[in-house]
Amino acid sequence: MQFIDLAAQQKRIRPQIEAGFRRILDHGQYILGPEIRELEDKLAAFTGAPYAVAVASGTDALLMPLMVENIGPGDAVFTSTFTFIATAEVIRLLGATPVFVDIDSETFNVDPQKLEAEIERVKAEKKLRPRGIIPVDLFGQPADYRAIQAIADKYNLFVLEDAAQSFGASQKGKKAGALTTVAATSFFPAKPLGCYGDGGMIFSDDRNIYEQLLSIRVHGQGVDKYNNVRVGINGRMDSLQAAVLLAKMEIFAEEIELRQEVAARYSMLLEGAVKVPRILPENISAWAQYSVLHPRREELIKKLRESNIPTTIYYPIPLHLQQAFADLGYRENDFPAAEKIAGEIFSLPMHPYLEKETQEKICQIILGEE
């Protein structure tokens, strides 16, 4: 059994992928070819964001907006402690300081009240300048952007939506990627919309941000690549990855619907046996993962593995306890909600092509019926 069955998806669209590859081989524009602009236009239209910039990875998609904001030493950027390291890593790469925030135990996303408390603490200490917030749409559910934006406006901070797991999700009818002025997503193969390598995209409703991103993407270029007006990076997406994503977009809306069905079936079958995910009424999740909680998860994981059912733990160690951030001085029990969830959470196989009978088998093992 596959945790994520990419082969089933590829079987549906392989002719379109191969046709896209042939077009690229014919025109020979392997980096920033015409497929890139086609993909940017298509995904901008899908999200409702006016501008989109395709980049080499989800990490670049997080890094580049911070470069636009001139984030650097002495700056504080607030983000969740319960996520993948890339979210905080990009802050540190620019010499700034990630300030971690505990999460809401129901949604696993940043708790707005705790966010404001951390901002007030940093302001009172007067050691760092609060500059921005990077909320994370964990497992596919958008964070509480109404509350977060209100806090950002109060303290004059920018908000960068980390939509690496939520492309295809929505909040109050508005798509992830267009919930803030600037957003970043990832096309890592395991994501709801994934390519066959690394890739990412930045969305924005600000023309000035868009133009700076285009420059940063190609080493800070000005009128051409040998005229450099700022320090940038090599953040370009290659055309082959865009061809894969264009083929996948043809079936993406259907796949998001199928993910809803798979998640609903899990929740119906497992309610009461484990703590199932809670999706707020205003949200539609992209269901990048289906993650449950149980105080004796190792027992359940062992039973599942004995039946060759894969599981994964996202995330066993919150960021404030990672060795990479040891110098920041965080300790155990600093963020109790995240630490408790890290000790109980595990994810089940999740993809649009997960068959009903397979799900029932998984749930029967968890329920102790097999």
TAVENPE-V576563 format. One record per residue. N is the residue number from 1. RES is the residue in one small letter. PHI is phi in whole degrees, 0 to 359 (999 if undefined). PSI is psi as a letter, one per 20 degrees, with the letter a starting at -180 (999 if undefined). Layout:
((N & RES & PHI & PSI) (N & RES & PHI & PSI))
This chain:
((1 & m & 999 & q) (2 & q & 263 & p) (3 & f & 295 & g) (4 & i & 227 & p) (5 & d & 265 & n) (6 & l & 287 & h) (7 & a & 294 & h) (8 & a & 296 & g) (9 & q & 294 & g) (10 & q & 300 & h) (11 & k & 302 & h) (12 & r & 288 & h) (13 & i & 237 & j) (14 & r & 302 & g) (15 & p & 302 & h) (16 & q & 292 & h) (17 & i & 296 & g) (18 & e & 296 & h) (19 & a & 295 & h) (20 & g & 296 & g) (21 & f & 297 & g) (22 & r & 296 & h) (23 & r & 299 & g) (24 & i & 291 & g) (25 & l & 299 & h) (26 & d & 286 & g) (27 & h & 273 & h) (28 & g & 75 & j) (29 & q & 264 & n) (30 & y & 280 & h) (31 & i & 235 & p) (32 & l & 54 & k) (33 & g & 287 & a) (34 & p & 299 & h) (35 & e & 296 & h) (36 & i & 295 & g) (37 & r & 295 & h) (38 & e & 298 & g) (39 & l & 294 & g) (40 & e & 302 & g) (41 & d & 295 & g) (42 & k & 293 & g) (43 & l & 283 & h) (44 & a & 298 & g) (45 & a & 296 & h) (46 & f & 296 & g) (47 & t & 279 & h) (48 & g & 93 & j) (49 & a & 281 & p) (50 & p & 295 & h) (51 & y & 230 & q) (52 & a & 219 & q) (53 & v & 231 & o) (54 & a & 283 & p) (55 & v & 225 & r) (56 & a & 284 & h) (57 & s & 197 & r) (58 & g & 295 & h) (59 & t & 293 & g) (60 & d & 301 & h) (61 & a & 296 & h) (62 & l & 279 & h) (63 & l & 291 & g) (64 & m & 297 & g) (65 & p & 297 & h) (66 & l & 293 & h) (67 & m & 294 & h) (68 & v & 301 & h) (69 & e & 278 & j) (70 & n & 55 & l) (71 & i & 292 & p) (72 & g & 195 & a) (73 & p & 306 & p) (74 & g & 91 & i) (75 & d & 269 & q) (76 & a & 250 & p) (77 & v & 238 & p) (78 & f & 266 & p) (79 & t & 205 & r) (80 & s & 291 & q) (81 & t & 276 & i) (82 & f & 248 & n) (83 & t & 192 & a) (84 & f & 287 & q) (85 & i & 298 & h) (86 & a & 306 & h) (87 & t & 300 & g) (88 & a & 271 & h) (89 & e & 301 & g) (90 & v & 294 & h) (91 & i & 296 & g) (92 & r & 291 & h) (93 & l & 300 & h) (94 & l & 269 & j) (95 & g & 87 & j) (96 & a & 274 & r) (97 & t & 246 & o) (98 & p & 286 & p) (99 & v & 250 & o) (100 & f & 277 & q) (101 & v & 228 & q) (102 & d & 286 & r) (103 & i & 248 & r) (104 & d & 284 & p) (105 & s & 291 & i) (106 & e & 271 & g) (107 & t & 260 & i) (108 & f & 70 & j) (109 & n & 264 & r) (110 & v & 308 & p) (111 & d & 276 & o) (112 & p & 302 & h) (113 & q & 295 & g) (114 & k & 291 & h) (115 & l & 299 & g) (116 & e & 296 & h) (117 & a & 297 & h) (118 & e & 292 & h) (119 & i & 298 & g) (120 & e & 298 & h) (121 & r & 297 & g) (122 & v & 295 & g) (123 & k & 298 & g) (124 & a & 293 & h) (125 & e & 288 & h) (126 & k & 60 & k) (127 & k & 263 & h) (128 & l & 230 & q) (129 & r & 263 & o) (130 & p & 297 & p) (131 & r & 238 & h) (132 & g & 200 & r) (133 & i & 228 & p) (134 & i & 242 & n) (135 & p & 288 & q) (136 & v & 242 & p) (137 & d & 273 & m) (138 & l & 291 & p) (139 & f & 62 & j) (140 & g & 115 & i) (141 & q & 263 & p) (142 & p & 301 & q) (143 & a & 291 & r) (144 & d & 277 & n) (145 & y & 287 & h) (146 & r & 298 & g) (147 & a & 291 & g) (148 & i & 294 & g) (149 & q & 295 & h) (150 & a & 298 & g) (151 & i & 293 & g) (152 & a & 300 & g) (153 & d & 296 & h) (154 & k & 299 & h) (155 & y & 253 & j) (156 & n & 58 & l) (157 & l & 245 & q) (158 & f & 277 & q) (159 & v & 236 & p) (160 & l & 246 & o) (161 & e & 286 & p) (162 & d & 271 & n) (163 & a & 259 & k) (164 & a & 301 & h) (165 & q & 252 & i) (166 & s & 241 & j) (167 & f & 300 & p) (168 & g & 104 & i) (169 & a & 277 & r) (170 & s & 208 & r) (171 & q & 223 & o) (172 & k & 52 & l) (173 & g & 83 & i) (174 & k & 257 & p) (175 & k & 285 & q) (176 & a & 303 & q) (177 & g & 101 & i) (178 & a & 231 & k) (179 & l & 269 & i) (180 & t & 218 & r) (181 & t & 297 & h) (182 & v & 216 & q) (183 & a & 217 & q) (184 & a & 234 & p) (185 & t & 226 & r) (186 & s & 239 & q) (187 & f & 245 & k) (188 & f & 309 & q) (189 & p & 309 & h) (190 & a & 278 & i) (191 & k & 286 & r) (192 & p & 308 & g) (193 & l & 243 & o) (194 & g & 236 & q) (195 & c & 264 & a) (196 & y & 250 & l) (197 & g & 175 & b) (198 & d & 258 & q) (199 & g & 184 & r) (200 & g & 200 & r) (201 & m & 208 & q) (202 & i & 247 & p) (203 & f & 244 & q) (204 & s & 204 & q) (205 & d & 251 & j) (206 & d & 245 & o) (207 & r & 298 & h) (208 & n & 296 & g) (209 & i & 299 & g) (210 & y & 303 & g) (211 & e & 294 & h) (212 & q & 292 & h) (213 & l & 296 & g) (214 & l & 300 & h) (215 & s & 289 & g) (216 & i & 299 & h) (217 & r & 301 & h) (218 & v & 239 & m) (219 & h & 57 & k) (220 & g & 71 & k) (221 & q & 292 & q) (222 & g & 257 & d) (223 & v & 290 & h) (224 & d & 206 & r) (225 & k & 289 & i) (226 & y & 257 & j) (227 & n & 243 & o) (228 & n & 248 & o) (229 & v & 257 & i) (230 & r & 202 & r) (231 & v & 276 & p) (232 & g & 234 & b) (233 & i & 221 & r) (234 & n & 269 & n) (235 & g & 248 & k) (236 & r & 280 & q) (237 & m & 273 & q) (238 & d & 272 & q) (239 & s & 295 & h) (240 & l & 298 & g) (241 & q & 293 & h) (242 & a & 297 & h) (243 & a & 297 & g) (244 & v & 298 & g) (245 & l & 294 & h) (246 & l & 297 & h) (247 & a & 294 & g) (248 & k & 292 & h) (249 & m & 296 & h) (250 & e & 296 & h) (251 & i & 242 & j) (252 & f & 295 & g) (253 & a & 300 & g) (254 & e & 296 & g) (255 & e & 295 & h) (256 & i & 297 & h) (257 & e & 295 & g) (258 & l & 297 & h) (259 & r & 297 & h) (260 & q & 298 & g) (261 & e & 293 & g) (262 & v & 297 & g) (263 & a & 295 & g) (264 & a & 297 & h) (265 & r & 294 & g) (266 & y & 304 & g) (267 & s & 297 & h) (268 & m & 295 & g) (269 & l & 283 & h) (270 & l & 258 & i) (271 & e & 306 & p) (272 & g & 97 & h) (273 & a & 273 & h) (274 & v & 223 & r) (275 & k & 276 & o) (276 & v & 273 & r) (277 & p & 297 & q) (278 & r & 247 & o) (279 & i & 257 & p) (280 & l & 294 & q) (281 & p & 303 & h) (282 & e & 278 & i) (283 & n & 250 & q) (284 & i & 242 & p) (285 & s & 275 & q) (286 & a & 276 & i) (287 & w & 52 & l) (288 & a & 299 & h) (289 & q & 220 & q) (290 & y & 245 & o) (291 & s & 245 & p) (292 & v & 237 & r) (293 & l & 240 & q) (294 & h & 204 & p) (295 & p & 295 & i) (296 & r & 241 & l) (297 & r & 298 & h) (298 & e & 300 & h) (299 & e & 296 & g) (300 & l & 291 & g) (301 & i & 299 & g) (302 & k & 297 & g) (303 & k & 297 & g) (304 & l & 294 & g) (305 & r & 293 & h) (306 & e & 296 & h) (307 & s & 258 & j) (308 & n & 60 & k) (309 & i & 255 & o) (310 & p & 285 & q) (311 & t & 224 & r) (312 & t & 218 & q) (313 & i & 254 & o) (314 & y & 243 & o) (315 & y & 227 & p) (316 & p & 288 & h) (317 & i & 230 & o) (318 & p & 301 & q) (319 & l & 297 & h) (320 & h & 292 & i) (321 & l & 253 & j) (322 & q & 283 & q) (323 & q & 302 & h) (324 & a & 300 & h) (325 & f & 244 & k) (326 & a & 301 & h) (327 & d & 291 & i) (328 & l & 283 & i) (329 & g & 87 & j) (330 & y & 286 & q) (331 & r & 225 & r) (332 & e & 302 & q) (333 & n & 77 & j) (334 & d & 292 & h) (335 & f & 230 & n) (336 & p & 297 & h) (337 & a & 296 & g) (338 & a & 296 & g) (339 & e & 292 & h) (340 & k & 295 & g) (341 & i & 294 & h) (342 & a & 300 & h) (343 & g & 273 & i) (344 & e & 235 & i) (345 & i & 275 & q) (346 & f & 204 & q) (347 & s & 248 & q) (348 & l & 261 & r) (349 & p & 310 & p) (350 & m & 211 & o) (351 & h & 194 & r) (352 & p & 295 & i) (353 & y & 253 & j) (354 & l & 286 & o) (355 & e & 284 & q) (356 & k & 303 & g) (357 & e & 295 & h) (358 & t & 293 & g) (359 & q & 300 & g) (360 & e & 297 & h) (361 & k & 297 & g) (362 & i & 301 & g) (363 & c & 291 & h) (364 & q & 299 & h) (365 & i & 294 & g) (366 & i & 297 & h) (367 & l & 283 & i) (368 & g & 78 & k) (369 & e & 261 & j) (370 & e & 220 & 999))
